[in-house]
Amino acid sequence: MKRKRLSQRARSVKLSCSFTLFIWEVQNVEMKDVEFIVFMDGCRGYIVKRKHGEYKQHAHLHCMNGCRELIRLIDLNLLPKNKWLQGSCRRLLTEAEYNQLKKPKDRYYNRGNYKKK
């Protein structure tokens, strides 16, 4: 499966010398057009906020790559495997949107490919 590049659709807005705001537009078939805003939370990490969403629709993440991965999975309509990202995804989306996400597949394990002693 080809990975989407979010950096092409991200707009960066420089607000001050140490504060940068990133805005991503998610265009999913099942969901309406949803925009996410990512901004730095001082030196503690990043906050992903849903644009035009309620106050509680935000998530705290440690690094920018985690923010990109979360937004990419939402854009691909996939539920993250990581429990932390699942909780963040639940907070960002409404209950109906969260229930539409596809569950991740179980990892394939080939039982016949081992040596007997």
C-alpha positions as CSV (number, residue, x, y, z in Angstrom):
1,M,0.0,0.0,0.0
2,K,1.4,3.4,-1.0
3,R,1.9,5.8,1.9
4,K,0.4,9.2,1.6
5,R,2.7,12.2,2.2
6,L,1.1,14.7,4.5
7,S,3.8,17.3,4.1
8,Q,2.5,18.2,0.6
9,R,-0.9,19.2,2.0
10,A,0.3,20.8,5.2
11,R,0.3,24.5,5.6
12,S,2.8,26.0,8.0
13,V,2.1,29.4,9.6
14,K,4.9,31.1,11.6
15,L,3.3,33.0,14.5
16,S,6.4,34.0,16.5
17,C,10.1,33.1,16.7
18,S,9.4,29.8,18.6
19,F,5.7,29.0,17.8
20,T,4.7,27.3,14.5
21,L,1.2,26.2,13.6
22,F,0.6,23.4,11.2
23,I,-2.8,22.8,9.5
24,W,-3.7,19.5,7.8
25,E,-6.8,18.9,5.7
26,V,-8.2,15.4,5.8
27,Q,-10.4,14.5,2.9
28,N,-11.9,11.2,3.7
29,V,-14.8,9.6,1.8
30,E,-16.7,8.5,4.9
31,M,-16.1,11.7,6.9
32,K,-16.7,15.3,6.0
33,D,-13.7,17.4,5.3
34,V,-11.9,17.6,8.6
35,E,-9.0,19.9,9.4
36,F,-6.5,19.4,12.2
37,I,-4.3,22.0,13.7
38,V,-1.0,21.0,15.2
39,F,0.9,23.3,17.5
40,M,3.7,23.1,20.0
41,D,2.9,23.0,23.7
42,G,5.9,24.8,24.9
43,C,8.7,22.3,25.5
44,R,6.4,19.5,26.5
45,G,5.2,18.2,23.1
46,Y,2.6,18.9,20.5
47,I,-1.2,19.3,20.6
48,V,-3.4,18.1,17.7
49,K,-6.7,20.0,17.7
50,R,-9.7,19.6,15.5
51,K,-10.5,22.8,13.6
52,H,-14.1,24.0,14.3
53,G,-14.4,21.3,16.9
54,E,-15.4,21.4,20.6
55,Y,-12.9,22.2,23.3
56,K,-12.5,18.5,24.3
57,Q,-11.5,17.5,20.7
58,H,-7.8,17.7,21.1
59,A,-4.9,15.3,21.9
60,H,-1.4,15.7,23.4
61,L,1.4,13.9,21.6
62,H,5.2,13.7,22.3
63,C,6.6,14.3,18.8
64,M,5.6,15.6,15.4
65,N,6.0,12.2,13.8
66,G,3.3,10.9,16.1
67,C,1.0,13.7,15.0
68,R,1.7,13.0,11.3
69,E,1.1,9.3,11.9
70,L,-2.2,9.9,13.7
71,I,-3.5,12.2,11.0
72,R,-2.4,9.8,8.2
73,L,-4.2,6.9,9.8
74,I,-7.4,9.0,10.2
75,D,-7.0,10.0,6.5
76,L,-6.7,6.4,5.5
77,N,-9.7,5.5,7.6
78,L,-7.7,3.1,9.8
79,L,-7.8,2.6,13.6
80,P,-4.2,2.8,15.1
81,K,-2.7,-0.3,16.7
82,N,-1.1,1.7,19.5
83,K,-3.3,2.2,22.6
84,W,-2.1,5.8,23.1
85,L,-2.9,6.7,19.5
86,Q,-6.3,5.0,19.8
87,G,-7.2,7.2,22.7
88,S,-6.0,10.2,20.9
89,C,-8.1,9.2,17.9
90,R,-11.1,8.7,20.1
91,R,-10.8,12.2,21.5
92,L,-10.3,13.9,18.1
93,L,-13.2,12.2,16.3
94,T,-16.9,12.0,17.1
95,E,-18.3,8.7,18.3
96,A,-19.9,8.0,14.9
97,E,-16.7,8.8,13.0
98,Y,-14.6,6.7,15.4
99,N,-16.9,3.7,14.9
100,Q,-16.4,3.9,11.1
101,L,-12.7,3.4,11.3
102,K,-11.4,0.0,10.1
103,K,-9.8,-2.2,12.7
104,P,-6.2,-3.2,12.1
105,K,-5.6,-6.8,10.9
106,D,-4.0,-9.4,13.1
107,R,-0.3,-10.0,12.4
108,Y,0.3,-13.0,10.2
109,Y,2.2,-15.8,12.0
110,N,3.4,-18.8,10.0
111,R,3.2,-21.7,12.4
112,G,4.7,-24.2,10.0
113,N,7.9,-22.3,9.6
114,Y,9.9,-23.5,12.6
115,K,12.3,-26.4,13.3
116,K,11.5,-29.2,15.6
117,K,14.2,-30.5,17.9
